[in-house]
């Protein structure tokens, strides 16, 4: 009888970013600029790598995968948030909410695993240069890339299934700018111990294993670089790792801050989350372009080809 009297929630209301009432126009312009820059930057990286046969190497193959992740990651919540700011409508359907939860954890996990694979690629390139193309052949690269996407899809499916098998029959206001597991769990009218435990364990274990593997790779890389006799060789090896290390820091840094500092205010947590979700996908192409002569050359060729075509 109690179950019959419950009203099943079919849509939710996203409250958005805390303490930003009256700043909708400014937020719209800012988010739109970030979104367009992210799309442009990652599409340029993809086009340059695909168009230049000199960049058809394992490192740039994984960079293409990272660009695809960034294109998807920034599209999970930003378009919906822009529509909400423009139309003043903050509702999102149950299906839309499920999509946001699934793709957020799917792409976040994929990026985490890709960063680990890219660290392994740099380790092989610097520590075993003579065997690099034998170890990192195209079959191995394809298996590693496919493994990151497939395993992440299982990870996201488990978390999304557990989240939306919970009954939602009470309040439908989500105190956040997109649907995520913990804001959703607060609205469930059932015990959420299982989903919270699985999320912390699953996400925490994946992240810690990836971080440990990346750290181990770079310890070996630093040791190898220090043993090099040539200063030019040391500089070249270090420069190839600098971009990846910056991306790793931008990815793991915000999450480490959020999960190791539970006393942070809601406003600070949201700001850090926005840095990770909106700003980092825009910065990744810039980071890989600024210090990379090969990518710069490919972009110039791409631009030259377009000019010639006209």
FIMIKOL-416855 format. One record per residue: y, x, z of N, C-alpha, C, O in turn. Coordinates in pm, whole numbers, plus 50000, padded with zeros to 5 digits. Example, Ala and Ser with C-alpha at 12.3 -4.5 7.8 and 13.67 -1.06 7.14 Angstrom:
R  n_yy  n_xx  n_zz ca_yy ca_xx ca_zz  c_yy  c_xx  c_zz  o_yy  o_xx  o_zz
R 49431 51319 50780 49550 51230 50780 49670 51320 50780 49668 51424 50846
R 49775 51285 50708 49894 51367 50714 50003 51290 50787 50114 51341 50804
# end
This chain:
R  n_yy  n_xx  n_zz ca_yy ca_xx ca_zz  c_yy  c_xx  c_zz  o_yy  o_xx  o_zz
R 49880 50083 50000 50000 50000 50000 50125 50087 50000 50225 50057 49935
R 50116 50199 50078 50229 50291 50086 50255 50354 49951 50371 50370 49911
R 50146 50390 49878 50161 50452 49747 50221 50354 49648 50298 50393 49560
R 50186 50225 49660 50235 50125 49567 50384 50104 49581 50452 50074 49483
R 50437 50121 49704 50579 50099 49729 50666 50218 49690 50789 50209 49692
R 50602 50329 49655 50679 50447 49617 50729 50433 49473 50660 50381 49386
R 50852 50482 49451 50909 50484 49317 50892 50624 49259 50939 50722 49316
R 50825 50632 49145 50802 50762 49083 50929 50805 49011 50984 50730 48930
R 50975 50925 49039 51098 50978 48978 51070 51019 48834 50974 51093 48809
R 51152 50972 48739 51133 51006 48597 51242 51098 48545 51231 51151 48434
R 51348 51118 48623 51453 51211 48584 51519 51269 48708 51509 51213 48817
R 51586 51383 48690 51649 51452 48801 51796 51477 48768 51838 51469 48653
R 51873 51507 48873 52014 51538 48858 52037 51682 48902 52008 51718 49016
R 52089 51765 48812 52119 51905 48843 52263 51917 48891 52356 51883 48818
R 52281 51964 49013 52416 51974 49070 52497 52089 49010 52619 52090 49019
R 52429 52186 48951 52500 52297 48888 52526 52412 48983 52457 52428 49084
R 52627 52492 48951 52662 52609 49031 52747 52566 49149 52845 52494 49132
R 52712 52610 49271 52788 52569 49389 52934 52615 49384 52966 52721 49330
R 53022 52534 49441 53164 52567 49459 53238 52595 49327 53324 52683 49321
R 53204 52520 49223 53273 52540 49094 53334 52409 49041 53361 52397 48922
R 53354 52315 49128 53410 52187 49086 53552 52208 49031 53633 52278 49093
R 53581 52148 48917 53712 52163 48854 53722 52283 48762 53825 52304 48698
R 53616 52363 48753 53618 52484 48669 53523 52469 48549 53478 52568 48491
R 53494 52344 48514 53396 52319 48408 53435 52382 48275 53350 52439 48206
R 53565 52373 48236 53609 52429 48108 53592 52580 48104 53546 52636 48005
R 53630 52647 48213 53617 52792 48222 53470 52834 48216 53435 52930 48148
R 53386 52760 48288 53243 52789 48286 53184 52769 48147 53102 52848 48101
R 53226 52662 48080 53175 52634 47946 53208 52747 47850 53121 52792 47775
R 53332 52793 47852 53375 52902 47763 53297 53029 47795 53249 53098 47705
R 53285 53061 47924 53214 53182 47965 53067 53181 47927 53016 53277 47870
R 52999 53071 47959 52856 53061 47928 52832 53059 47778 52735 53118 47729
R 52919 52992 47704 52903 52987 47558 52920 53126 47498 52845 53165 47408
R 53018 53202 47548 53040 53338 47498 52919 53427 47528 52874 53501 47440
R 52867 53420 47650 52749 53499 47686 52630 53461 47599 52556 53547 47551
R 52612 53332 47578 52497 53283 47502 52503 53329 47356 52403 53377 47301
R 52620 53315 47295 52635 53355 47155 52618 53507 47138 52558 53553 47042
R 52673 53584 47233 52658 53730 47229 52511 53771 47244 52465 53864 47179
R 52440 53699 47331 52296 53728 47352 52218 53700 47224 52135 53781 47183
R 52244 53585 47162 52174 53551 47038 52205 53653 46928 52115 53700 46860
R 52333 53686 46912 52374 53779 46807 52314 53917 46830 52258 53977 46738
R 52325 53969 46953 52276 54103 46984 52126 54118 46962 52081 54214 46900
R 52049 54022 47012 51903 54032 47000 51855 54007 46858 51758 54068 46814
R 51923 53919 46785 51887 53896 46645 51919 54019 46559 51845 54050 46466
R 52028 54088 46592 52062 54211 46520 51959 54320 46545 51918 54390 46453
R 51916 54333 46671 51813 54432 46705 51684 54402 46629 51624 54492 46570
R 51642 54276 46631 51521 54236 46559 51533 54265 46410 51441 54319 46349
R 51646 54227 46350 51666 54245 46206 51667 54393 46170 51607 54433 46070
R 51735 54474 46251 51744 54617 46222 51608 54684 46228 51575 54766 46142
R 51528 54650 46329 51396 54712 46345 51301 54667 46234 51225 54748 46180
R 51304 54540 46202 51215 54489 46097 51253 54543 45960 51165 54563 45875
R 51383 54567 45937 51429 54611 45806 51411 54760 45782 51403 54804 45668
R 51406 54839 45889 51399 54984 45876 51257 55033 45907 51213 55025 46022
R 51187 55083 45807 51049 55129 45826 51040 55248 45921 50934 55272 45980
R 51149 55323 45937 51150 55437 46030 51135 55392 46175 51095 55471 46261
R 51167 55267 46201 51159 55214 46338 51029 55137 46363 51014 55072 46466
R 50936 55145 46269 50808 55077 46288 50714 55166 46370 50612 55214 46322
R 50753 55185 46495 50677 55268 46590 50647 55184 46714 50707 55078 46732
R 50554 55229 46800 50519 55151 46920 50638 55116 47007 50649 55003 47054
R 50730 55212 47030 50844 55185 47117 50928 55069 47066 50967 54981 47142
R 50955 55069 46935 51040 54964 46879 50963 54834 46859 51023 54726 46854
R 50833 54842 46847 50750 54722 46844 50763 54646 46977 50778 54524 46978
R 50757 54719 47088 50773 54656 47219 50916 54610 47242 50941 54510 47309
R 51011 54684 47185 51151 54643 47196 51174 54510 47123 51252 54427 47168
R 51106 54491 47008 51113 54363 46938 51061 54250 47026 51120 54142 47032
R 50950 54276 47093 50895 54176 47185 50995 54143 47296 51011 54027 47334
R 51062 54246 47348 51161 54225 47454 51278 54141 47403 51330 54056 47476
R 51321 54164 47279 51430 54085 47221 51391 53938 47206 51473 53849 47229
R 51266 53913 47166 51218 53775 47156 51218 53708 47293 51257 53592 47307
R 51175 53783 47396 51176 53730 47533 51319 53696 47574 51344 53589 47630
R 51413 53786 47547 51553 53762 47585 51613 53643 47513 51690 53567 47571
R 51577 53626 47386 51624 53509 47312 51573 53380 47375 51647 53282 47388
R 51447 53380 47415 51389 53262 47480 51442 53242 47620 51472 53129 47660
R 51455 53352 47695 51494 53344 47836 51633 53283 47853 51655 53198 47939
R 51726 53328 47769 51862 53277 47780 51874 53133 47731 51972 53065 47759
R 51772 53087 47655 51776 52951 47601 51707 52848 47691 51706 52729 47660
R 51651 52894 47802 51582 52802 47892 51680 52706 47959 51660 52585 47958
R 51786 52761 48016 51879 52679 48094 52019 52673 48037 52091 52576 48061
R 52061 52775 47961 52201 52780 47916 52241 52663 47825 52345 52603 47850
R 52163 52628 47719 52205 52515 47636 52219 52384 47715 52315 52309 47694
R 52124 52357 47804 52131 52236 47886 52252 52238 47977 52319 52137 47995
R 52281 52356 48034 52396 52368 48123 52526 52349 48045 52620 52287 48095
R 52532 52402 47923 52651 52383 47839 52672 52235 47805 52785 52186 47808
R 52563 52166 47773 52573 52021 47744 52621 51946 47867 52704 51855 47856
R 52571 51983 47984 52612 51919 48109 52760 51940 48136 52830 51848 48179
R 52809 52061 48110 52950 52090 48131 53038 52013 48033 53147 51968 48068
R 52989 51999 47909 53069 51935 47804 53070 51783 47818 53175 51719 47804
R 52954 51725 47847 52942 51578 47851 52955 51520 47992 52963 51399 48009
R 52958 51607 48092 52963 51566 48234 52836 51490 48277 52834 51426 48382
R 52731 51499 48194 52604 51436 48229 52509 51541 48287 52479 51640 48220
R 52464 51521 48409 52383 51622 48477 52236 51583 48488 52160 51650 48558
R 52197 51478 48421 52057 51434 48433 51967 51516 48340 52009 51562 48234
R 51842 51532 48382 51740 51598 48302 51610 51523 48322 51576 51486 48434
R 51538 51500 48215 51414 51424 48224 51306 51503 48296 51319 51625 48313
R 51201 51434 48336 51088 51501 48401 51025 51603 48306 50990 51714 48347
R 51012 51564 48178 50957 51657 48079 51044 51779 48059 50995 51890 48044
R 51177 51756 48058 51271 51868 48045 51262 51963 48162 51270 52085 48146
R 51244 51906 48280 51229 51987 48401 51101 52070 48395 51102 52188 48430
R 50993 52009 48352 50866 52080 48339 50879 52196 48241 50827 52305 48265
R 50949 52172 48130 50969 52277 48029 51046 52394 48087 51011 52510 48062
R 51150 52365 48163 51229 52473 48223 51147 52557 48320 51153 52679 48318
R 51069 52490 48405 50985 52563 48502 50882 52649 48429 50864 52766 48461
R 50815 52589 48329 50711 52664 48257 50768 52786 48185 50721 52898 48204
R 50870 52763 48103 50922 52874 48021 50994 52979 48104 50996 53096 48068
R 51054 52937 48216 51119 53036 48302 51016 53135 48356 51036 53257 48349
R 50906 53083 48410 50805 53173 48469 50721 53241 48361 50673 53353 48381
R 50704 53176 48248 50631 53237 48136 50706 53360 48084 50647 53467 48069
R 50836 53344 48057 50914 53454 48000 50951 53561 48102 50960 53679 48069
R 50971 53519 48228 51000 53618 48332 50879 53709 48354 50892 53830 48367
R 50761 53648 48357 50637 53726 48372 50614 53815 48250 50571 53930 48265
R 50641 53763 48131 50624 53842 48009 50716 53964 48010 50673 54074 47976
R 50842 53944 48050 50935 54058 48056 50892 54161 48158 50902 54281 48135
R 50843 54114 48272 50793 54204 48376 50679 54291 48323 50677 54412 48342
R 50584 54227 48255 50470 54300 48200 50511 54390 48084 50458 54500 48068
R 50607 54344 48003 50656 54426 47891 50725 54553 47942 50708 54660 47884
R 50802 54540 48049 50867 54658 48108 50761 54760 48153 50781 54881 48141
R 50650 54708 48204 50540 54797 48247 50475 54864 48128 50449 54985 48132
R 50449 54788 48023 50388 54843 47902 50481 54948 47838 50434 55052 47791
R 50611 54921 47838 50708 55015 47780 50716 55143 47862 50737 55251 47807
R 50699 55131 47994 50695 55250 48079 50571 55334 48046 50579 55457 48041
R 50458 55268 48025 50335 55339 47986 50353 55407 47851 50306 55519 47831
R 50421 55340 47758 50448 55397 47627 50531 55525 47639 50502 55624 47573
R 50634 55524 47724 50718 55643 47746 50638 55754 47814 50656 55872 47785
R 50549 55714 47905 50464 55812 47974 50375 55886 47873 50365 56009 47878
R 50312 55813 47783 50224 55875 47684 50306 55962 47589 50264 56072 47554
R 50424 55913 47547 50507 55986 47452 50555 56120 47508 50563 56219 47435
R 50587 56124 47638 50643 56245 47698 50536 56334 47760 50544 56457 47750
R 50438 56275 47823 50335 56354 47891 50219 56394 47799 50152 56494 47824
R 50197 56317 47693 50087 56349 47599 50138 56334 47455 50083 56255 47379
R 50241 56410 47417 50304 56391 47285 50211 56413 47167 50223 56345 47065
R 50119 56508 47178 50030 56538 47066 49926 56428 47042 49875 56413 46932
R 49898 56352 47146 49798 56244 47133 49863 56106 47131 49795 56004 47138
R 49997 56104 47122 50072 55977 47134 50027 55873 47031 49994 55760 47066
R 50027 55912 46903 49993 55815 46798 49844 55779 46798 49806 55674 46744
R 49762 55864 46857 49619 55831 46869 49598 55729 46981 49527 55630 46964
R 49663 55754 47096 49650 55662 47210 49720 55530 47182 49663 55423 47199
R 49847 55539 47137 49927 55418 47114 49915 55377 46967 50017 55363 46898
R 49793 55357 46919 49775 55309 46781 49808 55160 46775 49828 55096 46878
R 49813 55107 46654 49859 54968 46637 49764 54867 46701 49806 54760 46745
R 49636 54900 46705 49540 54809 46769 49569 54800 46919 49570 54691 46975
R 49593 54915 46983 49625 54918 47126 49756 54844 47152 49767 54766 47247
R 49856 54870 47068 49987 54804 47085 49974 54653 47075 50032 54579 47154
R 49896 54607 46976 49877 54463 46957 49806 54401 47077 49841 54291 47120
R 49705 54471 47130 49632 54420 47246 49722 54414 47369 49720 54316 47443
R 49802 54519 47390 49893 54522 47505 49998 54411 47495 50026 54342 47594
R 50056 54394 47375 50158 54290 47357 50098 54150 47374 50153 54066 47445
R 49983 54127 47309 49917 53996 47321 49877 53969 47465 49886 53856 47513
R 49832 54073 47534 49793 54057 47674 49908 54013 47762 49888 53931 47852
R 50028 54066 47737 50145 54026 47819 50177 53879 47798 50205 53806 47894
R 50173 53833 47671 50207 53693 47642 50099 53597 47692 50131 53493 47750
R 49974 53630 47670 49864 53540 47708 49851 53529 47860 49841 53419 47914
R 49852 53643 47929 49839 53640 48075 49958 53569 48139 49942 53500 48239
R 50078 53586 48081 50196 53518 48135 50188 53367 48114 50236 53290 48198
R 50126 53324 48003 50112 53181 47980 50018 53118 48084 50042 53006 48129
R 49912 53191 48122 49823 53142 48228 49897 53134 48361 49886 53036 48435
R 49974 53239 48390 50053 53245 48513 50148 53125 48523 50155 53058 48626
R 50222 53099 48415 50319 52989 48414 50250 52853 48418 50301 52760 48480
R 50136 52841 48351 50062 52713 48350 50015 52676 48490 50024 52560 48530
R 49963 52774 48564 49917 52749 48701 50032 52701 48789 50020 52601 48860
R 50145 52773 48783 50259 52738 48869 50319 52602 48831 50353 52522 48918
R 50331 52577 48700 50388 52449 48655 50296 52332 48691 50343 52227 48735
R 50166 52351 48674 50069 52244 48708 50075 52210 48857 50076 52093 48894
R 50079 52312 48941 50086 52289 49085 50216 52220 49124 50219 52136 49214
R 50325 52257 49056 50456 52198 49088 50461 52050 49053 50512 51969 49130
R 50408 52015 48936 50425 51878 48887 50304 51788 48911 50301 51674 48864
R 50205 51838 48984 50103 51747 49036 50146 51692 49171 50084 51600 49224
R 50254 51748 49227 50313 51693 49350 50381 51559 49318 50437 51544 49209
R 50377 51464 49408 50446 51337 49384 50595 51350 49414 50635 51407 49515
R 50678 51297 49324 50823 51294 49344 50865 51148 49349 50869 51079 49247
R 50895 51102 49467 50920 50959 49484 51044 50930 49569 51075 50815 49598
R 51114 51035 49607 51232 51015 49693 51359 51056 49622 51384 51010 49511
R 51440 51142 49682 51564 51188 49618 51533 51268 49492 51428 51332 49481
R 51626 51264 49397 51604 51334 49269 51717 51431 49236 51737 51466 49119
R 51792 51474 49337 51905 51564 49316 51862 51707 49343 51822 51741 49454
R 51870 51792 49240 51832 51933 49252 51958 52015 49274 52047 52017 49189
R 51965 52083 49387 52084 52160 49422 52080 52298 49354 52075 52402 49419
R 52082 52294 49218 52077 52417 49141 52121 52386 48999 52145 52270 48967
R 52133 52488 48913 52180 52462 48777 52066 52450 48677 52089 52422 48560
R 51942 52472 48722 51826 52445 48638 51705 52417 48728 51711 52442 48849
R 51597 52367 48670 51478 52332 48747 51397 52458 48776 51362 52533 48684
R 51367 52482 48902 51279 52591 48941 51187 52540 49052 51210 52432 49107
R 51086 52616 49084 50980 52568 49172 51030 52532 49311 51002 52422 49360
R 51105 52621 49376 51144 52595 49514 51247 52482 49529 51234 52401 49621
R 51349 52474 49441 51436 52355 49447 51360 52226 49421 51391 52122 49479
R 51258 52232 49332 51177 52114 49304 51090 52077 49424 51076 51960 49458
R 51031 52178 49487 50940 52154 49600 51010 52082 49715 50947 52006 49789
R 51139 52105 49731 51215 52038 49838 51221 51887 49819 51242 51813 49914
R 51203 51842 49694 51212 51699 49663 51078 51627 49668 51072 51505 49663
R 50970 51704 49678 50836 51643 49675 50809 51566 49804 50847 51609 49913
R 50743 51450 49789 50708 51372 49908 50561 51395 49943 50482 51302 49957
R 50527 51524 49957 50392 51565 49995 50400 51706 50051 50505 51770 50044
R 50292 51753 50106 50288 51887 50162 50300 51990 50050 50225 51983 49952
R 50393 52085 50063 50418 52185 49958 50369 52324 49998 50408 52423 49937
R 50284 52331 50098 50236 52462 50145 50162 52538 50035 50183 52658 50018
R 50076 52467 49961 49994 52533 49859 50081 52592 49749 50066 52709 49714
R 50173 52513 49694 50256 52562 49584 50345 52677 49629 50363 52773 49555
R 50401 52669 49749 50486 52778 49799 50406 52905 49821 50452 53015 49788
R 50287 52890 49876 50201 53007 49903 50156 53072 49773 50162 53194 49758
R 50111 52989 49677 50063 53041 49549 50177 53108 49473 50158 53213 49413
R 50296 53048 49476 50411 53105 49405 50449 53240 49462 50468 53336 49387
R 50461 53248 49595 50496 53375 49659 50389 53481 49631 50421 53595 49599
R 50262 53440 49644 50153 53535 49626 50142 53580 49480 50138 53699 49450
R 50137 53480 49391 50119 53509 49249 50234 53592 49193 50213 53697 49133
R 50357 53543 49214 50474 53613 49163 50491 53748 49231 50521 53848 49166
R 50472 53750 49362 50489 53875 49437 50389 53981 49396 50426 54098 49379
R 50262 53943 49380 50158 54039 49343 50184 54096 49204 50176 54217 49184
R 50215 54009 49107 50242 54054 48970 50359 54151 48969 50353 54258 48907
R 50467 54114 49037 50587 54198 49038 50562 54332 49105 50604 54436 49053
R 50494 54332 49219 50468 54456 49291 50376 54549 49214 50397 54671 49212
R 50273 54494 49149 50183 54577 49069 50259 54640 48952 50244 54759 48924
R 50340 54559 48885 50420 54611 48773 50515 54720 48819 50526 54825 48756
R 50583 54695 48930 50678 54794 48982 50607 54923 49020 50658 55032 48993
R 50491 54912 49082 50415 55032 49122 50372 55112 48999 50380 55235 48999
R 50326 55043 48894 50282 55111 48772 50400 55179 48702 50387 55291 48651
R 50515 55112 48699 50635 55172 48639 50678 55295 48719 50711 55399 48662
R 50678 55282 48851 50715 55394 48937 50621 55513 48917 50666 55627 48908
R 50491 55485 48911 50392 55592 48889 50415 55661 48755 50407 55783 48745
R 50442 55581 48651 50467 55638 48518 50587 55732 48521 50583 55841 48464
R 50693 55689 48588 50815 55771 48588 50807 55892 48680 50875 55992 48658
R 50725 55885 48781 50700 56005 48863 50635 56112 48777 50673 56229 48782
R 50535 56071 48698 50468 56165 48608 50563 56214 48499 50560 56331 48461
R 50648 56125 48449 50744 56162 48344 50844 56266 48396 50870 56366 48331
R 50899 56240 48515 50996 56333 48574 50931 56469 48598 50991 56573 48571
R 50808 56469 48648 50735 56594 48672 50717 56672 48542 50735 56794 48539
R 50682 56603 48434 50663 56667 48303 50795 56721 48249 50799 56832 48195
R 50903 56644 48263 51035 56687 48215 51081 56813 48287 51135 56905 48225
R 51061 56818 48418 51103 56934 48497 51027 57060 48459 51077 57171 48477
R 50906 57045 48407 50825 57160 48367 50860 57212 48228 50815 57320 48189
R 50941 57136 48153 50979 57179 48018 51069 57301 48023 51158 57309 48107
R 51047 57395 47932 51127 57518 47928 51258 57499 47852 51359 57563 47883
R 51256 57411 47754 51374 57389 47670 51469 57286 47732 51427 57176 47767
R 51596 57323 47746 51697 57230 47798 51717 57114 47701 51739 57000 47743
R 51711 57144 47570 51725 57040 47470 51609 56941 47478 51628 56820 47464
R 51488 56993 47501 51371 56907 47515 51381 56817 47637 51346 56699 47632
R 51431 56875 47747 51449 56794 47870 51550 56683 47847 51530 56569 47889
R 51660 56718 47780 51765 56619 47755 51714 56506 47664 51741 56389 47689
R 51641 56543 47559 51589 56443 47465 51489 56351 47534 51492 56230 47513
R 51400 56409 47616 51300 56328 47686 51366 56235 47786 51328 56118 47799
R 51466 56287 47858 51535 56204 47958 51613 56092 47892 51617 55980 47944
R 51676 56121 47777 51757 56018 47710 51671 55904 47656 51717 55789 47650
R 51547 55935 47617 51459 55828 47566 51417 55732 47677 51382 55617 47652
R 51422 55781 47802 51382 55698 47915 51500 55625 47981 51482 55526 48052
R 51622 55676 47957 51739 55622 48027 51759 55473 48000 51787 55395 48091
R 51746 55434 47872 51767 55293 47836 51664 55203 47904 51698 55099 47960
R 51538 55246 47900 51433 55165 47963 51452 55155 48113 51432 55048 48171
R 51490 55265 48178 51513 55263 48322 51627 55169 48360 51622 55101 48462
R 51730 55165 48276 51843 55074 48301 51798 54929 48293 51834 54847 48377
R 51718 54898 48190 51666 54761 48173 51576 54723 48291 51585 54611 48342
R 51491 54815 48334 51402 54791 48449 51484 54762 48575 51452 54671 48651
R 51589 54841 48596 51675 54821 48714 51743 54685 48710 51751 54616 48812
R 51793 54647 48592 51860 54517 48579 51762 54401 48597 51801 54294 48642
R 51636 54423 48561 51536 54316 48577 51489 54304 48721 51491 54195 48778
R 51446 54416 48781 51390 54412 48916 51496 54404 49026 51471 54348 49132
R 51615 54460 49000 51719 54465 49102 51757 54330 49161 51752 54312 49283
R 51797 54232 49076 51835 54101 49129 51723 54032 49209 51749 53973 49314
R 51599 54040 49159 51487 53976 49228 51460 54045 49363 51430 53978 49461
R 51472 54177 49366 51452 54250 49491 51558 54210 49593 51528 54194 49711
R 51681 54193 49547 51790 54154 49637 51768 54013 49693 51787 53989 49812
R 51729 53921 49604 51710 53781 49647 51595 53768 49747 51609 53700 49848
R 51483 53833 49718 51363 53812 49800 51354 53902 49923 51273 53876 50012
R 51436 54009 49929 51435 54095 50048 51551 54066 50141 51557 54119 50252
R 51645 53982 50095 51761 53948 50178 51771 53795 50191 51859 53735 50129
R 51683 53732 50269 51681 53586 50278 51806 53525 50342 51831 53405 50330
R 51886 53610 50411 52005 53558 50479 52124 53541 50383 52230 53494 50425
R 52108 53579 50257 52217 53566 50161 52255 53420 50143 52170 53331 50146
R 52386 53396 50123 52434 53260 50105 52391 53206 49970 52354 53281 49880
R 52396 53073 49957 52356 53008 49832 52441 53056 49715 52392 53073 49604
R 52572 53077 49741 52662 53123 49636 52626 53261 49584 52631 53285 49464
R 52590 53351 49676 52554 53488 49637 52423 53488 49559 52410 53555 49457
R 52326 53410 49608 52196 53401 49540 52214 53349 49397 52153 53401 49304
R 52297 53246 49381 52321 53189 49249 52388 53291 49157 52354 53301 49039
R 52485 53366 49212 52554 53468 49132 52457 53576 49084 52463 53619 48969
R 52368 53618 49173 52268 53720 49139 52170 53665 49036 52130 53735 48943
R 52132 53538 49053 52041 53474 48957 52104 53463 48819 52038 53483 48718
R 52233 53431 48816 52305 53422 48689 52312 53558 48621 52301 53567 48498
R 52330 53663 48700 52330 53799 48644 52198 53827 48574 52195 53883 48464
R 52088 53787 48638 51955 53811 48583 51926 53723 48462 51869 53770 48363
R 51966 53596 48469 51927 53499 48366 52020 53496 48245 51976 53468 48133
R 52148 53524 48267 52247 53506 48161 52304 53639 48111 52317 53660 47990
R 52337 53728 48204 52405 53853 48166 52307 53958 48114 52332 54022 48012
R 52194 53976 48185 52097 54081 48148 52043 54065 48006 52037 54165 47934
R 52003 53944 47961 51956 53931 47822 52061 53971 47719 52027 54013 47608
R 52190 53958 47756 52297 54000 47665 52313 54153 47666 52345 54213 47563
R 52291 54214 47783 52312 54359 47797 52199 54442 47737 52223 54553 47691
R 52077 54389 47736 51963 54467 47689 51982 54525 47548 51957 54644 47529
R 52027 54446 47448 52052 54504 47314 52160 54612 47317 52150 54712 47247
R 52263 54590 47398 52372 54688 47409 52320 54819 47467 52354 54927 47418
R 52237 54809 47571 52182 54928 47637 52098 55009 47540 52108 55132 47536
R 52014 54943 47461 51927 55014 47369 52001 55065 47246 51950 55153 47176
R 52118 55011 47217 52195 55053 47100 52288 55169 47132 52301 55262 47052
R 52354 55164 47248 52456 55263 47282 52403 55405 47282 52471 55496 47236
R 52282 55425 47335 52228 55560 47350 52121 55593 47246 52049 55692 47260
R 52111 55512 47143 52002 55530 47048 52056 55547 46906 52103 55451 46845
R 52050 55670 46855 52101 55699 46721 52020 55630 46612 52074 55589 46509
R 51888 55615 46636 51803 55553 46535 51838 55407 46515 51845 55359 46402
R 51860 55335 46626 51896 55193 46616 52035 55179 46555 52058 55090 46473
R 52128 55267 46594 52262 55264 46535 52254 55285 46384 52320 55216 46306
R 52172 55382 46343 52154 55408 46200 52096 55289 46128 52138 55257 46016
R 51998 55221 46190 51936 55103 46128 52037 54989 46115 52037 54916 46016
R 52123 54974 46215 52226 54870 46209 52327 54900 46100 52374 54809 46032
R 52361 55030 46083 52454 55066 45975 52391 55039 45838 52458 54993 45745
R 52260 55069 45827 52190 55040 45700 52188 54890 45673 52207 54846 45559
R 52164 54813 45779 52160 54668 45765 52296 54615 45720 52305 54529 45632
R 52399 54668 45781 52535 54627 45745 52568 54669 45602 52630 54594 45526
R 52526 54791 45567 52550 54841 45431 52478 54757 45328 52532 54729 45221
R 52354 54717 45359 52276 54634 45269 52338 54498 45246 52337 54445 45135
R 52394 54442 45355 52460 54312 45343 52587 54323 45260 52619 54235 45180
R 52660 54436 45280 52784 54456 45204 52754 54470 45055 52824 54415 44970
R 52645 54548 45024 52604 54568 44885 52564 54437 44820 52597 54409 44705
R 52489 54354 44899 52442 54225 44847 52558 54135 44808 52549 54058 44713
R 52667 54146 44884 52783 54063 44852 52853 54111 44725 52953 54052 44684
# end
